[in-house]
Amino acid sequence: MTDIFPLDLHFQGNPHGIAAYLLRGPAGNVLIEVGPGSTLPYLQAGLAAHGLAPADIAAVLVTHIHLDHAGSAGWWARQGVPIHVHHLGAPHLVDPERLLTSARRIYLDQMDTLWGEFLASPADRVFAHHDGDVIEAAGLRLIAHDTPGHARHHLVYQLGDVAFVGDLAGVRRPESRYLRLPTPPPEFDLPAWLASVARMRALNFQAIYLTHFGPLTGPAVAAHWDQVSSLLPQYAGLVQTGLAASQDRDTLVAHLAAWEAERLIALGVPHEQLPIYDALGPNFMAVDGLLRYWQKQARPPA
């Protein structure tokens, strides 16, 4: 049995926001997710608490290339660690200019504070994967599952009867029943996300490990997939209804923020925790992703 340890990256000083997972295999150690550059000191400290240094990591696997999951991947690649990633995301780790330009348009002067440094990865350290690929590292055998919906370049990694699910399962802190689904532009896709959830649920994992944040086990796994499948159409429907009523973007953002706050309070989450969720799944970004999705649906076929 593989030992799996969550490493809390204390994103923006808050616990239980972003996790990396340390897998201690029979022949070494693997990291799944590495977080942004801004949290690299916490990741190194988490490894040190297990008696490990960066040189002790045999491989890094990232579920997708968004900055909160793979922002420090280039640093690890420059230490000589192989980086495993979706084939559509791999080129952006080697040449991140387009990715960073897009992110700067969203985060403006908060870019460096939130995400820190994003280094280009040496091409020979980046390994691109497709659906069903098997990754062997540290004596472990992990299967990559192509799981679009949140992003086209999203993978779930299976290790036996457990899975590391990235953003497919949304944002849920371990002390809370409140679940938020990040729906950023440009690649949110409602049917694809629902299909990915159905596909992963059918594999009957005994545990799933959320990057945001922590494990769910036993009956909680199926219940969580149910909640994701139920919430996705609600997110999409809220914006679709607003568009039909000719609401502008600011109004849609305000309505989504009020809906999220109402759900959070109804589930007993202290209101002061709302900014933690907002940092991981900003309402304006969720609306932008949903708007782009519905606008694409309205375009006539080429």
C-alpha positions in Angstrom: 0.0 0.0 0.0 1.3 3.4 -1.0 1.6 6.1 1.7 -0.1 9.3 0.6 0.5 12.6 2.4 -1.3 15.9 1.7 1.1 18.8 1.9 -0.7 22.0 2.7 0.6 24.9 0.6 -1.0 27.6 2.7 -2.1 29.6 -0.4 -2.2 33.3 0.5 -1.6 32.4 4.1 -4.7 30.3 4.4 -4.8 26.6 5.3 -6.7 24.0 3.2 -6.6 26.0 0.0 -4.2 24.1 -2.3 -2.7 20.7 -1.7 0.2 18.8 -3.2 0.3 15.1 -2.6 3.4 13.2 -1.6 3.4 9.5 -2.7 6.0 7.4 -1.1 6.6 4.5 -3.4 8.7 1.4 -3.1 11.5 3.0 -5.1 11.2 6.7 -4.3 8.8 9.6 -4.0 6.3 11.3 -6.4 4.5 14.6 -6.1 1.1 15.1 -7.6 0.5 18.9 -8.0 3.1 21.4 -7.1 1.1 24.6 -6.6 2.1 28.1 -7.7 5.5 29.6 -7.4 4.3 31.7 -4.5 3.8 28.6 -2.4 7.1 26.8 -3.2 8.6 27.5 0.2 5.7 25.8 1.9 6.0 22.8 -0.5 9.7 22.5 0.3 8.9 22.8 4.1 6.3 20.1 3.7 8.8 17.8 2.1 11.4 18.6 4.7 8.9 17.6 7.4 9.0 14.1 5.8 12.8 14.1 5.7 12.9 14.9 2.0 14.6 17.4 -0.3 13.8 18.3 -3.9 16.5 15.8 -5.0 14.4 13.0 -3.5 11.5 13.5 -5.8 11.5 11.0 -8.7 8.6 12.6 -10.7 6.0 15.4 -10.6 2.5 14.9 -12.1 0.2 17.9 -12.6 -3.5 17.5 -13.3 -3.5 20.5 -15.6 -1.4 23.7 -16.2 -3.5 26.3 -14.4 -1.2 28.3 -12.1 -2.6 27.0 -8.8 -1.7 23.5 -9.9 1.4 23.7 -12.0 2.9 27.2 -11.4 6.1 25.9 -9.9 6.5 23.0 -12.3 9.2 24.8 -14.2 11.3 25.1 -11.0 11.0 21.4 -10.4 11.9 20.6 -14.0 15.0 22.8 -13.7 16.0 20.6 -10.7 16.0 17.7 -13.2 12.6 16.2 -12.1 10.4 14.8 -14.9 7.1 16.6 -15.2 4.1 14.6 -16.4 1.2 16.6 -17.9 -1.7 16.5 -20.5 -0.4 16.6 -24.0 -2.3 19.8 -24.7 -0.8 21.5 -21.7 2.8 20.3 -22.2 3.8 23.0 -24.8 2.7 25.7 -22.4 5.1 24.5 -19.7 8.0 24.6 -22.1 6.9 28.1 -23.5 4.6 29.7 -21.0 4.3 33.1 -22.7 0.7 32.8 -23.9 -0.4 31.2 -20.6 1.2 34.0 -18.6 -0.1 36.8 -20.9 -3.6 35.4 -20.5 -3.3 35.2 -16.7 -1.9 38.8 -16.5 -5.0 40.1 -18.3 -7.1 38.4 -15.5 -5.1 39.1 -12.4 -3.5 42.5 -13.3 -1.3 43.8 -10.5 -2.2 40.8 -8.3 -0.4 38.4 -10.6 2.9 38.2 -8.8 1.4 38.3 -5.3 -1.0 35.4 -6.0 1.2 33.2 -8.2 4.8 34.1 -7.9 7.4 33.0 -10.5 6.4 30.7 -13.4 9.6 29.4 -15.0 9.8 27.7 -18.4 10.4 24.0 -18.2 13.3 22.4 -20.2 11.6 20.5 -23.0 13.4 17.2 -22.2 11.9 17.2 -18.7 8.3 17.5 -19.8 6.4 14.3 -20.7 3.1 14.6 -22.5 0.2 12.1 -21.9 -3.0 11.0 -23.5 -6.0 9.1 -22.1 -5.0 5.7 -20.7 -1.3 6.3 -20.6 0.5 4.5 -17.8 3.2 6.5 -15.9 5.7 4.4 -14.0 7.7 6.3 -11.4 9.2 5.4 -8.0 7.9 1.9 -8.3 4.4 3.1 -8.7 2.0 2.6 -11.7 -0.4 5.5 -12.3 -3.0 5.7 -15.1 -3.8 9.1 -16.8 -7.5 9.7 -17.5 -8.4 12.5 -20.0 -11.1 14.4 -18.1 -12.1 17.7 -19.9 -14.8 20.1 -18.7 -12.9 22.4 -16.4 -10.2 22.6 -19.0 -9.3 20.6 -22.1 -5.9 19.8 -20.7 -7.1 18.1 -17.5 -6.0 14.7 -16.3 -7.1 12.6 -13.4 -4.4 10.2 -12.1 -5.4 6.8 -10.9 -3.4 4.8 -8.4 -5.1 1.5 -7.8 -8.5 2.2 -6.3 -7.8 5.9 -5.5 -7.6 9.0 -7.8 -6.1 12.4 -7.8 -8.9 14.5 -9.3 -7.5 18.1 -9.7 -10.4 20.5 -10.4 -12.8 17.9 -11.7 -14.3 17.6 -8.2 -14.3 21.3 -7.4 -13.3 23.2 -4.3 -14.3 21.8 -0.9 -12.3 22.4 2.2 -12.2 19.4 4.6 -14.1 21.0 7.4 -17.0 22.1 5.2 -19.9 20.7 3.2 -19.8 23.7 0.9 -18.7 22.9 -2.6 -17.7 25.5 -5.2 -17.0 24.6 -8.9 -14.4 26.7 -10.8 -15.7 27.4 -14.3 -13.0 29.7 -15.8 -12.5 30.7 -19.4 -11.7 29.7 -22.0 -12.5 26.0 -21.9 -15.4 25.3 -19.5 -17.6 22.8 -21.1 -20.7 21.6 -19.3 -21.4 18.3 -21.2 -17.7 17.4 -21.2 -17.5 18.0 -17.4 -20.6 15.9 -16.7 -19.3 13.1 -18.9 -15.9 13.2 -17.2 -17.6 13.0 -13.8 -19.7 10.0 -14.9 -16.7 8.3 -16.3 -14.7 8.7 -13.1 -17.6 7.7 -10.9 -18.0 4.5 -12.9 -14.5 3.5 -11.8 -15.7 3.2 -8.2 -12.7 4.8 -6.6 -12.5 4.1 -2.8 -10.9 7.5 -2.3 -10.5 10.7 -4.3 -7.9 13.3 -3.5 -9.0 16.9 -4.2 -6.3 19.5 -4.9 -8.7 21.9 -3.1 -8.6 20.2 -0.6 -7.9 16.8 0.8 -9.3 13.2 0.6 -12.8 11.8 0.5 -13.3 8.1 1.2 -15.9 5.4 1.1 -19.6 6.5 0.6 -18.5 10.1 0.6 -17.0 9.6 -2.9 -20.2 8.8 -4.7 -22.1 11.5 -2.7 -19.5 14.0 -3.8 -19.8 13.1 -7.5 -23.6 13.5 -7.1 -23.1 17.0 -5.7 -20.8 18.0 -8.6 -23.2 16.6 -11.2 -26.1 18.5 -9.5 -24.3 21.8 -9.1 -22.8 22.0 -12.7 -26.2 22.7 -14.4 -27.1 25.2 -11.7 -24.0 27.2 -12.4 -24.6 27.1 -16.1 -28.4 27.8 -15.7 -27.8 30.9 -13.5 -25.8 32.6 -16.2 -28.0 31.3 -19.0 -31.1 32.8 -17.3 -29.3 36.1 -16.8 -28.3 36.3 -20.4 -31.9 35.6 -21.4 -32.9 38.6 -19.2 -30.2 40.7 -20.9 -28.2 41.1 -17.7 -24.7 42.5 -18.1 -21.5 40.9 -16.8 -21.4 42.9 -13.6 -24.9 42.0 -12.7 -24.2 38.4 -13.5 -21.2 38.5 -11.2 -23.2 40.1 -8.4 -25.9 37.4 -8.7 -23.4 34.5 -8.7 -21.6 36.0 -5.7 -24.9 36.4 -3.8 -25.9 32.8 -4.7 -22.5 31.5 -3.5 -22.7 33.5 -0.2 -26.3 32.2 0.4 -25.2 28.6 -0.1 -22.2 29.0 2.1 -24.1 30.5 4.9 -26.9 27.9 4.6 -24.3 25.2 5.1 -22.9 26.8 8.2 -19.6 28.1 6.8 -18.4 31.2 8.6 -18.8 34.2 6.4 -15.2 35.2 7.1 -14.1 32.2 5.1 -15.8 33.4 1.9 -12.6 35.2 0.7 -10.7 31.9 0.9 -13.1 30.4 -1.6 -13.1 33.6 -3.7 -9.3 33.3 -4.0 -9.6 29.8 -5.4 -12.7 30.3 -7.5 -13.3 34.0 -8.1 -16.9 34.8 -9.1 -15.9 37.1 -11.9 -13.8 34.3 -13.5 -16.6 31.8 -13.1 -19.0 34.1 -14.9 -16.5 34.8 -17.6 -16.1 31.1 -18.2 -19.9 30.5 -18.3 -20.5 33.5 -20.5 -17.9 32.2 -23.0 -19.5 28.8 -22.9 -23.0 30.1 -23.7 -21.7 32.5 -26.4 -20.0 29.5 -28.1 -23.3 27.5 -28.0 -25.1 30.4 -29.7 -22.8 30.6 -32.6 -24.0 29.0 -35.8 -22.0 26.0 -37.0 -19.0 26.8 -39.2 
